[in-house]
């Protein structure tokens, strides 16, 4: 997480929220369940779900319930809490899935949802949307209380782009680009400085 600033900003928010989750917790589109360890196993019971062909996303997690990506296979009001991290941008029928999360959540259930904004085009061709705060407010309108906040800062978003640019050029896909490798190596101090400034911007808010 020193260099992957997007993962860092997800982790920072989940580290604050997930230890307080109690009861049955649903992880929608869980992948490899990377944040399950943040739950208190003495207080929370974890249930991950993901699409049956999650191998398309290079995920192989046997400890989940497969679903069709739209209809959550649980009864109304089954869960006390939920999380859904970096999933909705991959769902064409995103509103139906959000409504399904609402359906299977008990009244007063707590949840955390993360979506990317300034993120690379990824898991091609299954990357469909970027959502504004205005769109998210409408999408989650059925929930009793919604708090929408940015994960990072403008500075950390710029630094994340610089990290991606440097590593694409330090490990180029085309052999002729190796001629530019000395240039990128010479500019590494600039990358290091941008990462330090990004971490300071996150720390200071």
C-alpha positions as CSV (number, residue, x, y, z in Angstrom):
1,X,0.0,0.0,0.0
2,X,3.0,2.3,-0.1
3,X,2.7,2.7,-3.8
4,X,-0.9,1.5,-4.6
5,X,-2.7,4.6,-3.3
6,X,-6.1,3.4,-4.4
7,X,-5.9,0.2,-2.4
8,X,-4.5,2.2,0.6
9,X,-7.5,4.6,0.6
10,X,-10.0,1.6,0.5
11,X,-8.1,-0.1,3.4
12,X,-8.1,3.1,5.5
13,X,-11.9,3.4,5.4
14,X,-12.6,-0.3,5.9
15,X,-10.1,-0.5,8.8
16,X,-12.2,2.1,10.6
17,X,-15.6,0.6,9.8
18,X,-15.4,-3.2,9.7
19,X,-14.2,-4.0,13.2
20,X,-17.4,-2.6,14.5
21,X,-19.6,-4.8,12.3
22,X,-21.8,-7.3,14.3
23,X,-23.9,-10.3,13.3
24,X,-24.1,-11.6,9.8
25,X,-22.0,-9.7,7.3
26,X,-22.5,-10.0,3.5
27,X,-19.6,-9.2,1.2
28,X,-21.0,-8.6,-2.3
29,X,-18.6,-9.3,-5.1
30,X,-16.0,-10.5,-2.6
31,X,-13.3,-11.8,-4.9
32,X,-10.6,-13.2,-2.7
33,X,-12.2,-11.7,0.4
34,X,-9.2,-9.4,1.0
35,X,-10.9,-7.4,3.8
36,X,-12.4,-10.2,5.7
37,X,-9.6,-10.2,8.2
38,X,-10.7,-6.7,9.4
39,X,-13.9,-8.2,10.9
40,X,-13.9,-9.4,14.5
41,X,-14.6,-13.2,14.2
42,X,-16.0,-13.3,17.7
43,X,-18.7,-10.8,16.8
44,X,-19.3,-11.2,13.0
45,X,-20.2,-14.1,10.8
46,X,-18.9,-13.6,7.2
47,X,-20.6,-14.6,4.0
48,X,-19.0,-13.8,0.6
49,X,-20.8,-13.9,-2.7
50,X,-19.4,-13.5,-6.2
51,X,-20.3,-14.4,-9.7
52,X,-20.0,-18.1,-10.7
53,X,-17.4,-17.3,-13.3
54,X,-15.2,-15.1,-11.2
55,X,-12.2,-16.7,-12.7
56,X,-12.6,-14.2,-15.5
57,X,-11.4,-11.7,-12.9
58,X,-8.6,-14.1,-11.8
59,X,-10.4,-14.8,-8.6
60,X,-10.5,-18.4,-7.2
61,X,-12.3,-18.4,-3.8
62,X,-14.0,-21.7,-2.8
63,X,-15.4,-20.2,0.4
64,X,-18.3,-18.2,-1.2
65,X,-21.8,-18.6,-2.5
66,X,-22.0,-18.1,-6.3
67,X,-24.7,-15.9,-7.8
68,X,-25.6,-14.4,-11.1
69,X,-24.3,-10.9,-10.4
70,X,-27.8,-9.5,-10.0
71,X,-30.1,-11.5,-7.7
72,X,-28.7,-12.1,-4.2
73,X,-29.7,-15.6,-3.2
74,X,-30.8,-14.8,0.4
75,X,-34.1,-14.0,2.0
76,X,-35.2,-10.5,2.9
77,X,-33.6,-9.0,5.9
78,X,-30.9,-11.7,6.3
79,X,-27.9,-9.6,7.1
80,X,-26.9,-7.1,9.8
81,X,-24.1,-5.5,7.8
82,X,-22.6,-5.5,4.3
83,X,-19.7,-4.4,2.3
84,X,-19.2,-4.0,-1.5
85,X,-15.8,-2.9,-2.6
86,X,-14.9,-1.9,-6.1
87,X,-17.7,-3.9,-7.6
88,X,-20.5,-1.6,-8.9
89,X,-18.4,-0.3,-11.8
90,X,-18.4,-3.8,-13.2
91,X,-22.2,-4.3,-13.0
92,X,-24.4,-3.2,-15.9
93,X,-27.6,-3.5,-13.9
94,X,-26.1,-1.6,-10.9
95,X,-29.4,-0.3,-9.6
96,X,-30.9,-3.7,-9.3
97,X,-27.9,-5.0,-7.4
98,X,-28.0,-2.0,-5.0
99,X,-31.7,-2.7,-4.5
100,X,-30.9,-6.3,-3.8
101,X,-28.4,-5.3,-1.1
102,X,-31.1,-3.2,0.5
103,X,-33.6,-6.1,0.3
104,X,-31.4,-8.6,2.1
105,X,-30.3,-6.1,4.8
106,X,-32.1,-5.8,8.1
107,X,-33.5,-2.4,9.1
108,X,-30.7,-0.5,10.6
109,X,-28.0,-2.6,8.9
110,X,-24.6,-0.8,8.5
111,X,-22.7,-1.0,5.2
112,X,-19.7,0.3,3.3
113,X,-19.5,0.5,-0.5
114,X,-16.5,1.8,-2.4
115,X,-16.3,2.7,-6.0
116,X,-13.4,4.1,-8.1
117,X,-13.4,7.5,-9.7
118,X,-9.9,8.3,-11.0
119,X,-9.0,4.7,-11.8
120,X,-7.6,3.0,-14.8
121,X,-9.8,1.1,-17.3
122,X,-9.5,-2.4,-15.7
123,X,-10.7,-6.0,-16.1
124,X,-11.5,-5.1,-19.7
125,X,-14.1,-5.5,-21.1
126,X,-16.0,-5.7,-17.8
127,X,-15.5,-2.1,-16.6
128,X,-18.6,0.0,-17.3
129,X,-19.1,3.0,-15.0
130,X,-17.6,5.8,-12.8
131,X,-20.2,7.4,-10.4
132,X,-20.5,10.9,-9.2
133,X,-21.7,11.7,-5.7
134,X,-25.0,12.9,-7.2
135,X,-25.4,9.5,-8.9
136,X,-24.6,7.6,-5.7
137,X,-27.1,9.6,-3.7
138,X,-29.9,8.6,-6.2
139,X,-28.7,5.0,-6.4
140,X,-28.7,4.5,-2.6
141,X,-31.9,6.6,-2.1
142,X,-33.8,3.7,-0.5
143,X,-31.3,3.5,2.4
144,X,-32.3,5.5,5.5
145,X,-28.9,7.3,5.8
146,X,-26.1,7.6,3.3
147,X,-22.8,9.3,3.9
148,X,-20.9,9.9,0.6
149,X,-17.2,10.9,0.9
150,X,-14.1,10.9,-1.2
151,X,-11.6,8.2,-0.4
152,X,-8.5,10.2,-1.2
153,X,-7.4,13.7,-2.3
154,X,-6.7,15.4,-5.6
155,X,-3.0,15.0,-4.7
156,X,-3.2,11.3,-4.0
157,X,-5.2,10.8,-7.3
158,X,-2.5,12.6,-9.3
159,X,0.3,10.6,-7.5
160,X,-1.6,7.3,-8.3
161,X,-1.5,8.2,-12.0
162,X,2.2,9.0,-11.8
163,X,2.9,5.6,-10.2
164,X,1.0,3.9,-13.0
165,X,2.8,5.9,-15.6
166,X,6.3,5.1,-14.2
167,X,5.7,1.4,-13.9
168,X,4.3,1.1,-17.3
169,X,7.4,2.7,-18.7
170,X,9.9,0.9,-16.3
171,X,8.4,-2.4,-17.5
172,X,7.5,-1.5,-21.1
173,X,5.6,-3.9,-23.3
174,X,7.5,-2.8,-26.5
175,X,11.2,-3.5,-26.7
176,X,12.0,-0.1,-28.4
177,X,10.8,1.7,-25.3
178,X,13.7,0.2,-23.4
179,X,15.7,3.0,-25.0
180,X,13.9,5.5,-22.7
181,X,14.6,3.4,-19.5
182,X,17.5,5.6,-18.4
183,X,15.2,8.6,-18.5
184,X,12.6,7.0,-16.3
185,X,15.3,5.8,-13.9
186,X,16.6,9.3,-13.7
187,X,13.2,10.6,-12.8
188,X,12.6,8.1,-10.0
189,X,13.3,10.7,-7.3
190,X,10.3,12.7,-8.7
191,X,8.1,9.6,-8.3
192,X,9.4,9.1,-4.7
193,X,8.6,12.8,-3.9
194,X,5.1,12.6,-5.3
195,X,4.4,9.4,-3.3
196,X,5.6,11.1,-0.1
197,X,3.5,14.2,-0.8
198,X,0.5,12.0,-1.5
199,X,0.8,10.2,1.8
200,X,1.1,13.5,3.6
201,X,-2.0,14.7,1.9
202,X,-3.9,11.7,3.0
203,X,-2.6,12.0,6.6
204,X,-3.4,15.7,6.8
205,X,-6.7,15.4,5.0
